[in-house]
């Protein structure tokens, strides 16, 4: 009974965090700033210098709302560029994935949660590419330890898909943790002696990306 209560608290925490993130983003972000579009190769360091200067200029706006509207797209692009700088690159068909490593949080009761964060960039198609993960029984992204294929607990795939236009980049967030039912009844378990992989099985290509997970201290 105690373990069931703890598990419910974990599920509730995941749901609350996801909800807060969505509400915050939708409250402050103009829809046109959801993605960064990049069609030409840029000098990252020079671009970052420009962006940080723009960030300073945003503080001169008349009110907090205008400051938020000004700073969000700048911070978003800075986050993406800096994420790319520290990431390993994996090309799967027309999509280039960027992964910068990950940490697993393990509770005192032994429950593990891994928040996968990646960038996906449409670098190889003139069409909109859809990444798909709509539910436990229909998702093209799984965590695998060589024996068990774990399903997600939560994602940022709105309506089950993330569409990426040519040259666009978007963040992917997938949380692996306690099973939530509805086809996902297996809790994610972390064992430091095992190697973990992200299995991608999209219509445009497949891959096994080594995650090199470490436990957060």
C-alpha positions as a printed Julia matrix, in Angstrom:
217×3 Matrix{Float64}:
  0.0    0.0     0.0
  2.84   2.38    0.88
  4.59   1.71   -2.43
  1.34   2.36   -4.29
  0.95   5.75   -2.55
  4.55   6.69   -3.38
  4.03   5.7    -7.0
  0.87   7.81   -7.21
  2.79  10.78   -5.81
  5.48  10.3    -8.49
  2.85  10.2   -11.23
  1.15  13.28   -9.81
  4.48  15.13   -9.66
  5.23  14.3   -13.3
  1.77  15.48  -14.35
  2.05  18.73  -12.36
  5.51  19.56  -13.73
  4.35  18.91  -17.3
  1.21  21.02  -16.76
  3.13  23.95  -15.24
  5.62  23.92  -18.12
  2.84  23.97  -20.71
  0.92  26.74  -18.92
  4.04  28.88  -18.53
  5.03  28.5   -22.15
  1.54  29.18  -23.47
  1.19  32.23  -21.22
  4.32  34.04  -22.35
  5.31  32.75  -25.76
  3.94  34.05  -29.04
  3.06  31.06  -31.3
  5.52  32.22  -33.97
  8.41  31.67  -31.58
  7.91  27.93  -31.07
 10.86  26.97  -33.27
 14.12  28.26  -34.62
 14.52  28.19  -38.37
 18.03  27.96  -39.73
 18.75  27.39  -43.39
 22.37  28.53  -43.58
 25.5   27.54  -41.69
 26.33  30.15  -39.07
 29.28  31.03  -36.86
 27.85  29.88  -33.53
 30.11  31.98  -31.31
 29.4   35.17  -33.26
 25.69  34.42  -33.29
 25.7   33.88  -29.52
 27.46  37.24  -29.01
 24.71  38.93  -31.02
 21.97  37.12  -29.11
 23.36  38.05  -25.7
 23.53  41.68  -26.83
 19.91  41.45  -28.0
 18.98  40.05  -24.6
 20.35  43.17  -22.94
 18.43  45.4   -25.34
 15.19  43.59  -24.48
 15.36  45.01  -20.95
 14.63  48.46  -22.41
 11.09  47.47  -23.37
  8.24  49.41  -21.76
  6.63  46.71  -19.61
  7.11  43.11  -18.39
  4.91  41.66  -21.15
  6.97  43.28  -23.9
 10.18  42.25  -22.16
  8.95  38.64  -22.01
  7.94  38.68  -25.69
 11.34  40.1   -26.62
 13.5   37.84  -24.46
 11.78  34.49  -25.08
 12.82  33.92  -28.73
 16.33  35.15  -27.92
 16.69  32.84  -24.91
 15.2   30.0   -26.93
 17.78  30.36  -29.69
 20.61  30.7   -27.16
 19.45  27.51  -25.45
 19.35  25.63  -28.74
 22.76  26.81  -29.94
 24.44  26.05  -26.61
 22.71  22.67  -26.5
 24.07  21.87  -29.97
 27.58  22.86  -28.89
 27.7   20.23  -26.14
 25.77  17.5   -27.98
 26.57  14.38  -29.93
 24.93  14.26  -33.35
 22.85  11.39  -34.73
 21.42  11.59  -38.25
 18.31   9.5   -38.9
 16.98  10.05  -42.4
 16.11  13.75  -42.81
 16.23  14.45  -39.06
 19.37  15.33  -37.14
 19.1   14.55  -33.42
 21.28  16.28  -30.83
 21.82  14.59  -27.47
 23.89  16.04  -24.61
 23.75  13.22  -22.05
 21.3   12.55  -19.26
 20.88  12.0   -15.55
 18.55   9.64  -13.73
 16.89  10.67  -10.5
 16.38   7.8    -8.07
 14.2    8.28   -4.99
 14.94   6.83   -1.56
 12.36   4.17   -2.37
 14.28   3.21   -5.52
 11.92   4.74   -8.09
 13.79   6.06  -11.12
 12.89   8.96  -13.42
 14.8    9.97  -16.54
 13.87  13.15  -18.4
 15.18  12.76  -21.94
 15.92  16.07  -23.65
 16.99  16.22  -27.29
 16.93  18.55  -30.25
 15.48  17.42  -33.57
 16.32  19.4   -36.71
 14.93  18.89  -40.2
 18.16  19.04  -42.17
 17.34  16.72  -45.06
 13.82  17.27  -46.35
 11.83  19.98  -48.09
  8.68  18.57  -46.49
  7.29  18.78  -42.97
  8.55  15.76  -41.0
  6.32  14.38  -38.26
  7.8   12.76  -35.15
  5.23  10.46  -33.56
  4.44   9.47  -29.98
  0.73   9.52  -29.15
  0.46   6.88  -26.44
  2.01   3.84  -24.81
  0.78   1.63  -27.65
  1.72   4.05  -30.42
  5.07   5.7   -29.84
  8.24   5.6   -31.94
 10.57   6.33  -29.0
 11.46   3.82  -26.28
 14.13   3.38  -23.62
 15.95   0.04  -23.82
 18.49  -1.65  -21.55
 19.14  -4.65  -23.79
 16.38  -6.66  -22.13
 13.42  -4.42  -21.36
 11.83  -1.84  -23.63
 10.46   0.94  -21.41
  7.57   3.16  -22.45
  7.26   6.84  -21.64
  5.46   8.35  -18.65
  5.06  11.81  -20.18
  6.07  13.71  -23.34
  5.81  17.12  -24.99
  4.32  15.61  -28.17
  1.2   17.76  -28.53
 -1.63  15.69  -30.04
  0.86  12.85  -30.45
  3.05  14.48  -33.09
  5.8   17.07  -33.45
  5.94  18.6   -36.92
  9.26  20.03  -38.08
  9.4   22.22  -41.17
 12.49  22.35  -43.42
 15.35  23.98  -41.52
 13.45  24.06  -38.23
 14.65  22.8   -34.86
 12.52  21.68  -31.91
 13.15  20.31  -28.45
 11.92  16.84  -27.58
 11.16  15.94  -23.95
 10.24  12.39  -22.97
 10.02  11.3   -19.34
 10.59   7.65  -18.45
  9.49   6.67  -14.96
  6.63   4.84  -13.24
  4.25   2.91  -15.48
  0.97   4.76  -15.89
 -1.31   2.02  -17.14
 -3.16   2.19  -20.46
 -0.56  -0.09  -22.02
  2.35   1.0   -19.82
  2.57  -1.18  -16.73
  6.34  -1.49  -16.3
  8.21   0.97  -14.08
 11.53   2.22  -15.41
 14.35   0.69  -13.37
 17.87   2.09  -13.36
 20.91  -0.17  -12.98
 24.29   1.55  -13.22
 25.87  -1.65  -14.55
 23.67  -1.59  -17.66
 23.87   0.41  -20.87
 20.75   2.25  -21.98
 19.68   3.22  -25.47
 16.98   5.34  -27.03
 15.24   3.28  -29.69
 13.92   5.39  -32.57
 11.61   3.66  -35.03
 10.17   6.4   -37.24
  8.74   5.98  -40.74
 11.8    7.8   -42.11
 14.43   5.73  -40.29
 15.51   3.84  -37.17
 18.38   4.16  -34.7
 19.77   3.05  -31.34
 21.25   6.05  -29.58
 23.53   5.3   -26.58
 22.34   7.43  -23.67
 25.32   7.07  -21.29
 23.08   7.62  -18.27
 24.43   8.53  -14.86
 22.63   8.79  -11.55
 22.04  12.31  -10.3
 23.64  12.87   -6.91
